[in-house]
Amino acid sequence: MKVAILGASPKPDRYSNKAQRMLVEHGHEVFPVSPSAQEVLGVPGLSEVPEGMDTVTLYVGPKHLLPMLGQLVEAAPRRVIFNPGTESDEAMDRLKAAGIEVEVACTLVMLSVGEF
């Protein structure tokens, strides 16, 4: 499965970094996305969510997400996971209106219990 991490970080103590490690351990192809487009865990970083993603897991708060929402809708992933602290009714409504599945959950927990 192709998974973009919006808010990816090279810092090992960040949840997005832990999620990237767990996603790779579970056999997913990961695309780290951040404004700086830094390489994360040996994977080249991107500045925008690429098209063709099955899932985008969010690690940015609403104030950072909302300006990127148009691009995220254009990328048209199958689903977007709102991790704790990233919830935004406006973003969820817009994604749903575009036919994108929205899930409010924790990627780390989903991976741990086999429900990703």
N, C-alpha and C positions, 0 to 999 in steps of 0.2 A: 504494500500500500504506500502511496506517495503522500507524505505529510509535511506541510509547511508549519514552521514554528514562528509565529509573528511575535517579535519581542525576544528573539534568540540572544543569548549572551555567552561570551567565552568564560565568564566567571563561574567556577565550579560550585559556588554556594547558591547560585540562582536556580529557581525551580525550572526555568526554561532549559537550563543546561542539564539538569537532572532528567528532565523529560526527553531531551535529545538522546542522552545515553540509554535510557530505558527503551525508547522507540527503536533504536538501532539493535539493542539486545533482542528485541522481539521481531526483528527481521524487516522493519519498515525502512523505506528510503526517505531520508530526512532532508529538508530544504530550510536552512536557517535564514530568517528574514529579520533585518533590523535597519534602522536609518543609516548606520555606519557601514553596513554590508560587510562586517568583519567575518573572517573565517572562524568557524566554531567547531572544535573537535575534529579538525582536519577537513571539514566540509566548507567549500567556498560560500561566503555569505551573499545574500541577495538584498536589494533595496526594495523589491516589490514581490508580492505573492505571485508565483508563476501560474499559468493556466495548467489544467490537467491534474490538479491536486484532488485526491480523494477527501482529505481532511485538512483543515487549518485549525491549529490549536493556539489560542490567544494567551499571551503573557504581557499584554499592554492594557493599561486602564482606558476608560472611555475618552478622556481628553486627548489621548494619543491615537486611539482607534478611529474616532469619528472623522478626522481629516483624511484617513486612509480608506474609509468605507467604500467610496466609489470604485476605487481600484480593486478592493476585495470582491465586491459584487461582480465586477467585470471579469475577474479571474474565474468566477463560477465554480468554486469547489463543491463537492457533494454535500459536505457538512462543515460547520464551524463549531468548535468547542469553546465555550466561555468558561475558563478556569476561575476559581475564586478571586474576586477583586476586579474582574474584567467585565462584569455584567453591565449591559446598557440596553434599556428597553428600546431606545431609538434604533440602535444597531440591529438588535434582534428582529424588530419589526421590518426593517428594510431588507434584511437577508431573507426572511421568510417570504416577503412579497416577491423576491426574485427567485423563489423556488429552491432556496438553499436550506437544508436541514440545520436546525439550531439545537445545540445541546448545552445545558448548564451542568457542568460536571468537572471533576478533577482528572486530568489526563493521567497523572501518576497513579491515582487510585484505580482508574479504569484498567490501566495496564497491569497493575498488581493483582486484580481479581479476574482478569481475563475477559473484560467486557469492552475492550477498545474496539 
